[in-house]
Amino acid sequence: MRIRKLCQVAAVSTVLLIGGGTVAGAAPATDARSEITAADIADPSAVITDSPEELAAARTASQAIAWYADRTGSTAYEGYCERAARLSWNRTTHHASAKEHWTSSDGARHTTGTPPKGSFVFWAISANYHVGIADGNGGVWATNVNHRIGHARQSYFGSYQGWKAGNSN
């Protein structure tokens, strides 16, 4: 099965040649599938899916961050950092803990560089680890920032492990 992406093609004016003359009309909006290009692969925010339902459910890095920002100060996810990270991206993949997520085959592990916007960031601060979402500028959104959902520098938590690309898988 080839990987394809679903694109919305906007309605555009078309020119039809009829009997040597031209008539202007509007083509209806359609779903068009196209092969993945090098540009799509280079764009980490590209959403790749075969299903309109998956596309509708998929989130962007900005939406994942907004999920946290909308809950700033909440204690509802204290002790549930992996759940918060999963919900922020509306993920279908579930992990029992941040450590399970970090050690899983669910995405490549990176231990250097600034984590890109929306990526999952991991720390070994407990037996189950801790996870948050990168802002792309060296900061993170996470639970347990002063015992609440909040924004902090990546160094706020000790024992940095690394990051994995954020996604709605």
Residue frames relative to the residue before (quaternion, step in Angstrom):
aa qw qx qy qz dx dy dz
M 1.0000 0.0000 0.0000 0.0000 0.00 0.00 0.00
R 0.3214 -0.7461 0.5501 0.1936 3.56 -0.78 0.99
I 0.4471 -0.6597 0.5318 0.2864 3.53 -1.10 0.74
R 0.0162 -0.7928 0.6088 -0.0244 3.52 -0.90 0.97
K 0.2576 -0.7465 0.5765 0.2100 3.52 -1.19 0.26
L 0.4081 -0.7013 0.5381 0.2283 3.49 -1.15 0.69
C 0.0410 -0.8000 0.5983 -0.0175 3.54 -0.76 1.03
Q 0.3283 -0.6859 0.6014 0.2451 3.54 -1.11 0.57
V 0.1833 -0.7622 0.6127 0.1002 3.54 -0.83 0.99
A 0.3846 -0.7510 0.4935 0.2110 3.56 -0.58 1.15
A 0.5718 -0.5645 0.4601 0.3778 3.51 -1.23 0.49
V 0.0446 -0.8048 0.5916 -0.0175 3.55 -0.86 0.96
S 0.5180 -0.6056 0.4956 0.3455 3.52 -1.21 0.48
T 0.1079 -0.7872 0.6053 0.0482 3.51 -0.97 0.86
V 0.2703 -0.7295 0.6014 0.1818 3.50 -1.21 0.42
L 0.1450 -0.7983 0.5827 0.0468 3.52 -0.68 1.12
L 0.3000 -0.7321 0.5821 0.1878 3.51 -0.94 0.86
I 0.0607 0.7898 -0.6043 0.0859 3.55 -0.55 1.17
G 0.8487 -0.0956 0.0307 0.5192 3.53 -0.56 1.17
G 0.7339 -0.4210 0.2348 0.4786 3.56 0.97 0.79
G 0.6719 0.4560 -0.3046 0.4978 3.62 1.22 -0.26
T 0.3708 -0.7048 0.5441 0.2640 3.56 -1.28 -0.06
V 0.0911 -0.7590 0.6433 0.0420 3.52 -1.18 0.71
A 0.2793 -0.7615 0.5598 0.1693 3.59 -0.79 0.97
G 0.0836 0.7864 -0.6070 0.0787 3.56 -1.00 0.82
A 0.4184 -0.6841 0.5291 0.2775 3.56 -1.28 0.08
A 0.3222 -0.7251 0.5770 0.1936 3.55 -0.91 0.93
P 0.4870 -0.6659 0.4655 0.3205 3.61 -0.96 0.73
A 0.5754 -0.5596 0.4533 0.3877 3.57 -1.22 0.46
T 0.0403 -0.8043 0.5928 -0.0077 3.59 -0.95 0.86
D 0.4480 -0.6152 0.5574 0.3319 3.53 -1.33 0.23
A 0.0402 -0.7899 0.6118 0.0098 3.56 -0.83 0.94
R 0.2026 -0.7647 0.5994 0.1219 3.55 -0.94 0.83
S 0.0244 -0.7966 0.6038 -0.0164 3.52 -0.96 0.90
E 0.5930 -0.5704 0.4309 0.3705 3.51 -1.21 0.48
I 0.5400 -0.5982 0.4825 0.3431 3.57 -1.20 0.57
T 0.2045 -0.7836 0.5787 0.0959 3.56 -0.90 0.95
A 0.6827 -0.4556 0.3622 0.4417 3.56 -1.31 0.17
A 0.6188 0.5473 -0.3439 0.4464 3.61 1.06 -0.71
D 0.6311 0.5238 -0.3373 0.4621 3.60 1.02 -0.75
I 0.6664 0.5014 -0.2989 0.4639 3.56 0.94 -0.88
A 0.6640 0.5059 -0.3003 0.4615 3.58 1.04 -0.77
D 0.6796 0.4580 -0.2803 0.4998 3.61 1.22 -0.44
P 0.2664 -0.8088 0.4992 0.1604 3.63 -0.18 1.21
S 0.6455 0.5149 -0.3431 0.4477 3.60 1.17 -0.24
A 0.4474 0.6866 -0.4623 0.3388 3.60 1.26 -0.06
V 0.2667 -0.7458 0.5911 0.1525 3.55 -1.02 0.84
I 0.1032 -0.8004 0.5901 0.0208 3.57 -0.64 1.13
T 0.2352 0.7717 -0.5516 0.2119 3.56 -0.62 1.13
D 0.3611 -0.7095 0.5593 0.2312 3.56 -1.26 0.38
S 0.7388 0.4281 -0.2013 0.4801 3.58 1.20 -0.29
P 0.4851 -0.6565 0.4883 0.3086 3.61 -0.91 0.85
E 0.6154 0.5490 -0.3458 0.4475 3.60 1.09 -0.68
E 0.6577 0.4930 -0.3085 0.4787 3.59 0.98 -0.88
L 0.6364 0.5291 -0.3317 0.4527 3.58 0.99 -0.81
A 0.6593 0.5079 -0.3066 0.4619 3.59 0.95 -0.87
A 0.7051 0.4621 -0.2613 0.4701 3.59 1.04 -0.76
A 0.5732 0.6196 -0.3784 0.3799 3.59 1.14 -0.59
R 0.2145 -0.7718 0.5875 0.1152 3.53 -1.10 0.72
T 0.4226 -0.6571 0.5577 0.2803 3.50 -1.33 0.29
A 0.6818 -0.4543 0.3652 0.4420 3.56 -1.29 0.17
S 0.6497 0.5197 -0.3212 0.4524 3.60 0.94 -0.82
Q 0.6574 0.4971 -0.3132 0.4717 3.59 1.02 -0.74
A 0.6214 0.5291 -0.3413 0.4663 3.60 1.05 -0.72
I 0.6614 0.4883 -0.3005 0.4835 3.57 0.97 -0.85
A 0.6343 0.5348 -0.3270 0.4524 3.58 0.99 -0.81
W 0.5746 0.5806 -0.3759 0.4375 3.59 1.10 -0.68
Y 0.6797 0.4643 -0.2787 0.4948 3.59 0.92 -0.93
A 0.6634 0.5256 -0.3164 0.4283 3.59 0.81 -1.00
D 0.6483 0.5253 -0.3104 0.4555 3.58 1.06 -0.78
R 0.7359 0.3838 -0.2077 0.5176 3.59 1.24 -0.41
T 0.2429 0.7975 -0.5185 0.1900 3.59 1.25 0.32
G 0.8020 0.2651 -0.2255 0.4855 3.55 -0.90 1.03
S 0.5351 0.6399 -0.4032 0.3763 3.59 1.23 -0.25
T 0.2534 -0.7474 0.5949 0.1527 3.55 -1.14 0.73
A 0.3844 0.7759 -0.4393 0.2392 3.59 1.29 -0.01
Y 0.7678 0.3409 -0.1879 0.5089 3.62 1.07 -0.62
E 0.2941 0.7557 -0.5276 0.2534 3.59 1.19 0.44
G 0.7989 0.1951 -0.1862 0.5375 3.57 -0.67 1.12
Y 0.7154 0.3844 -0.2323 0.5353 3.58 1.32 -0.01
C 0.0858 0.8501 -0.5147 0.0706 3.58 0.93 0.91
E 0.6471 0.5131 -0.3310 0.4566 3.62 0.95 -0.77
R 0.6354 0.5175 -0.3292 0.4692 3.56 1.01 -0.76
A 0.6455 0.5151 -0.3214 0.4633 3.59 0.93 -0.85
A 0.6546 0.5058 -0.3147 0.4654 3.60 0.92 -0.89
R 0.6479 0.5152 -0.3113 0.4668 3.59 0.98 -0.85
L 0.6894 0.4786 -0.2841 0.4636 3.58 0.86 -0.94
S 0.6137 0.5632 -0.3623 0.4182 3.60 1.01 -0.72
W 0.7330 0.3631 -0.2051 0.5374 3.59 1.12 -0.70
N 0.3544 -0.7351 0.4962 0.2964 3.62 1.26 -0.14
R 0.1739 0.8405 -0.4904 0.1511 3.57 1.02 0.91
T 0.3815 -0.6894 0.5671 0.2399 3.51 -1.23 0.62
T 0.6357 0.5044 -0.3241 0.4863 3.61 1.19 -0.48
H 0.1357 -0.7899 0.5960 0.0487 3.57 -0.88 1.00
H 0.0913 -0.7528 0.6492 0.0586 3.56 -1.11 0.77
A 0.5333 -0.6518 0.4418 0.3091 3.56 -1.06 0.76
S 0.8027 0.0079 0.0207 0.5959 3.60 1.13 -0.58
A 0.6512 -0.4891 0.3981 0.4223 3.53 -1.32 0.21
K 0.6279 0.5349 -0.3427 0.4497 3.61 1.02 -0.73
E 0.6384 0.5090 -0.3285 0.4749 3.60 0.98 -0.81
H 0.6281 0.5251 -0.3280 0.4715 3.59 1.00 -0.81
W 0.6762 0.5057 -0.2953 0.4470 3.59 0.82 -1.02
T 0.7610 0.3909 -0.2111 0.4727 3.61 0.84 -0.94
S 0.5248 0.6507 -0.4073 0.3678 3.61 1.25 -0.17
S 0.5507 -0.5825 0.4784 0.3585 3.55 -1.35 0.14
D 0.4363 0.6999 -0.4377 0.3580 3.58 1.32 0.24
G 0.8315 -0.0727 -0.0099 0.5506 3.57 0.31 1.28
A 0.5486 -0.6216 0.4628 0.3138 3.52 -1.21 0.66
R 0.3552 -0.7149 0.5634 0.2128 3.58 -1.08 0.78
H 0.0977 -0.7714 0.6282 0.0264 3.55 -1.00 0.96
T 0.1468 -0.8206 0.5488 0.0614 3.57 -0.85 0.93
T 0.7196 0.3500 -0.2426 0.5484 3.60 1.27 0.06
G 0.7264 0.4334 -0.3219 0.4253 3.52 -1.30 0.31
T 0.5762 -0.5625 0.4639 0.3693 3.52 -1.33 0.31
P 0.4489 -0.6896 0.4845 0.2970 3.61 -0.70 0.98
P 0.4720 -0.6855 0.4748 0.2862 3.61 -0.87 0.91
K 0.6808 -0.4826 0.3696 0.4085 3.56 -1.25 0.50
G 0.8278 0.2251 -0.1890 0.4779 3.56 -0.88 1.02
S 0.5270 0.6393 -0.4274 0.3617 3.61 1.20 -0.17
F 0.5068 -0.6098 0.5164 0.3235 3.53 -1.29 0.49
V 0.1189 -0.7877 0.6033 0.0381 3.59 -0.83 1.00
F 0.1626 -0.8292 0.5343 0.0210 3.57 -0.83 1.08
W 0.0599 -0.7639 0.6423 0.0181 3.54 -1.19 0.78
A 0.3436 -0.7184 0.5662 0.2126 3.59 -1.13 0.67
I 0.1841 0.8162 -0.5234 0.1613 3.59 0.53 1.17
S 0.7627 0.1240 -0.1126 0.6248 3.58 1.34 -0.02
A 0.7150 -0.4264 0.3165 0.4548 3.57 -1.27 0.04
N 0.7356 0.4031 -0.2176 0.4990 3.59 1.13 -0.64
Y 0.4436 -0.6958 0.4342 0.3612 3.59 1.37 -0.01
H 0.2866 -0.7176 0.6031 0.1981 3.55 -1.36 -0.11
V 0.0866 -0.7941 0.6010 0.0284 3.59 -1.09 0.72
G 0.0006 0.7593 -0.6507 0.0083 3.52 -1.23 0.70
I 0.4839 -0.6388 0.5147 0.3046 3.55 -1.33 -0.18
A 0.4178 -0.7281 0.4939 0.2266 3.59 -0.82 1.04
D 0.3698 -0.7111 0.5513 0.2317 3.55 -1.16 0.66
G 0.5371 -0.6477 0.3807 0.3835 3.59 1.31 -0.11
N 0.7295 0.3869 -0.2172 0.5206 3.59 1.29 -0.18
G 0.6978 -0.4647 0.2728 0.4720 3.58 1.17 0.49
G 0.6458 0.4727 -0.3230 0.5051 3.55 1.29 0.18
V 0.2108 -0.7756 0.5822 0.1226 3.55 -1.31 0.25
W 0.2847 -0.6703 0.6502 0.2164 3.50 -1.35 0.43
A 0.1698 0.8000 -0.5531 0.1592 3.58 -0.78 0.97
T 0.5079 -0.5376 0.5446 0.3957 3.49 -1.39 0.05
N 0.7829 0.3700 -0.2440 0.4367 3.58 -1.29 0.17
V 0.4226 0.5984 -0.5396 0.4149 3.58 1.04 0.76
N 0.7854 -0.1650 0.0241 0.5961 3.56 -0.12 1.36
H 0.6594 -0.5510 0.2735 0.4322 3.57 1.07 0.92
R 0.6851 0.3977 -0.2803 0.5422 3.56 1.19 0.57
I 0.5730 -0.5053 0.4693 0.4428 3.56 -1.30 0.07
G 0.2384 0.7775 -0.5518 0.1847 3.54 -0.84 0.97
H 0.4904 -0.6281 0.5252 0.2986 3.52 -1.39 -0.03
A 0.0853 0.7895 -0.6010 0.0901 3.57 -0.95 0.92
R 0.6075 -0.4953 0.4462 0.4319 3.55 -1.32 0.10
Q 0.6292 -0.5540 0.3889 0.3820 3.58 -1.11 0.63
S 0.6707 0.5130 -0.2883 0.4514 3.59 1.09 -0.70
Y 0.3968 0.7301 -0.4717 0.2949 3.63 1.27 -0.08
F 0.7314 0.3005 -0.1821 0.5844 3.57 1.04 -0.82
G 0.4063 -0.7081 0.5218 0.2475 3.60 -1.01 0.75
S 0.7957 0.3584 -0.2304 0.4305 3.55 -1.38 -0.02
Y 0.0474 0.8245 -0.5564 0.0914 3.56 0.86 1.05
Q 0.2324 -0.7836 0.5656 0.1103 3.57 -0.91 0.96
G 0.6412 -0.4850 0.3423 0.4863 3.57 0.94 -0.92
W 0.4285 -0.6972 0.5167 0.2516 3.54 -1.28 -0.41
K 0.1817 -0.7233 0.6543 0.1256 3.51 -1.38 0.40
A 0.5937 -0.5798 0.4173 0.3704 3.57 -1.10 0.66
G 0.4286 -0.6897 0.5243 0.2564 3.56 -1.01 0.83
N 0.1380 0.7906 -0.5866 0.1085 3.58 -1.09 0.69
S 0.4858 -0.6616 0.4988 0.2783 3.53 -1.35 0.30
N 0.2690 0.7843 -0.5242 0.1944 3.63 1.16 0.39
